[in-house]
Amino acid sequence: MRLSTKGRYAVMAMADLAVNSDGEPVALADIAGRQEISLSYMEQLFAKLRRSHLVKSVRGPGGGYLLAHAIADTRISDIIRAVDEPMMVMRCKGGSAEGCMANKGRCVTHDLWEELENHIHLFLSSLSLEDVVQRRVLGSSGELHRKPLPVAVRR
């Protein structure tokens, strides 16, 4: 499974907006600079985020973007869906009786991939932008950054 840059960058940009807004519009150029993402790519993403009512634009001097909802109410899955990022791990369409085989049958691993897709969707739907910003999404990789690694003693 691969999550393209559209989905990753949209989540990064929304987290940046959440952290740097303080109720004031944030310029897209500032977000693009901090996240090291091209401004033109950022403009494309924010157009989609605006159409999905996840951000609001403010025109004029001092303008920029604001979150349209509280960070606790903004789901990571909604951000990814807004930028048209499909979360597919199967060749065929999930939930379909037809499979991806030439005879329209389902391959032996179909249910495995469909269930993985369901878990990914549930996981991303369970997380809010607030969870990301507050760094509540720490798995084993987060543990590695908080504790020093043990040093092997040679004798």
Sequence and secondary structure as in RCSB ss.txt:
>XXXX:A:sequence
MRLSTKGRYAVMAMADLAVNSDGEPVALADIAGRQEISLSYMEQLFAKLRRSHLVKSVRGPGGGYLLAHAIADTR
ISDIIRAVDEPMMVMRCKGGSAEGCMANKGRCVTHDLWEELENHIHLFLSSLSLEDVVQRRVLGSSGELHRKPLP
VAVRR
>XXXX:A:secstr
    HHHHHHHHHHHHHHHH TTS B HHHHHHHHT  HHHHHHHHHHHHHTTSEEEE STT EEEESS GGG B
HHHHHHHTT     SSS TT SS SSTTS   TTHHHHHHHHHHHHHHHHH BHHHHHTT    HHHHHHHS   
     
